[in-house]
Amino acid sequence: MKLFDVYPLFDIVPVSGNGCYITDDQGVEYLDLYGGHAVISVGHSHPEYVGKISDQLKRIGFYSNSVQNPLQEELALKLGELSGYPDYALFFCNSGAEANENALKLASFHTGKDRIVAFDKAFHGRTSAAVAVTDNPKIISPLNDSVKRTLLPLNDAEKLEAVLKQSDVAAVIVEGIQGVGGCIVPDPAFLQAASALCKQYGALLIVDEIQSGYGRSGKFFAHQYAAIRPDIISVAKGMGNGFPIGGILISPELKPWSGMLGTTFGGNYLACAAGIAVLDIMKKEHLVENALETGGYLFSKLSLIPQIKALRGKGLMIGIEFDFPVAQIRKQLLFDEKIFTGVTGSNVIRVLPPLTLTKAQCDVFVNALVKLLNKL
Ligand SMILES: Cc1ncc(COP(=O)(O)O)c(C=O)c1O
């Protein structure tokens, strides 16, 4: 059997990882500024993380959600405390798309309505409702097309109000920072207006923090820069540092009936062990603070490079836009400079490293980038 062709593959085979580095099967070490697509939060193979999952596996790896699981309680407690949402309820699932799928379903149940407002350049995943509210017609099949959605320009509160007035809107879904769209930070004033308008017109505000959350932006959630409290927050990626886990944080004002949402694997023992280790390490090593500090340092260094057309993002989620395609530079960064970066669209390099990144590692990247740009 051959593999389904999902993404174009780079010709490297990572076999081990350590902190901000991965090593391939030839023994070559790469500085990982991509984090496996914003997934690695506390660093590769962190000993405490490895220990916690291994110990759990030795005891029990899985049982279904029909029994008490104290690890779920512990994770919910710690997430509530670190995120600033101790009063919210946590529903577990296994991925980002699934988190949004459940968020959208819950919003529709709660409001009894069926239209979703999303924004230009949004990416919310590839399952049915999540893909329907994603701004990429290429990956929306006729089956997904039955979801009623309205796509609006980001940051346009007037247009949002005009649609909310139609009264069939169950939810507005917006990324804390648009990741796939190119690290586009929503205007805080717009998020505040969206939050107020949703309340006024009886729609729910869902903030997708799957990529921008878990400390990456320099706050636990990126929407906290706007000081809003969404009705539902979706999380995944950095939550498990590579172990598949996702979830939605649900406002105490929503009262989903028991059994409205369900899952076999969500919140399993290993995933929870991973999730708890991530939060413990984040707290102990002050990783949210490091994302702010080191991200700010990197941003200021990058802003001195004249060839860069635009710099966007917050903390350790940075989009570097050029007025030329970046595929070649990304390849050179990887194969010549041994630095792994992400891209989005054709012209934007995306930096999504582990939150343990140091300023010295930022310097290595900036110097390599300047060297390559000066050769163009
Ligand atoms: C903002 C956002 N939402 C949802 C998803 C989907 O997550 P997953 O691939 O885990 O389903 C992604 C993935 O890149 C994302 O960036």
The ligand as an ORCA input file, in Angstrom:
! r2SCAN-3c Opt
* xyz 0 1
  C      -6.525     28.046     13.526
  C      -6.667     26.583     13.236
  N      -7.821     25.971     13.476
  C      -7.980     24.639     13.247
  C      -6.954     23.882     12.741
  C      -7.161     22.414     12.488
  O      -6.463     21.656     13.411
  P      -6.196     20.097     13.145
  O      -5.274     19.998     11.982
  O      -5.626     19.594     14.433
  O      -7.524     19.482     12.847
  C      -5.722     24.480     12.459
  C      -4.614     23.699     11.880
  O      -3.677     24.194     11.309
  C      -5.574     25.867     12.717
  O      -4.419     26.498     12.455
*
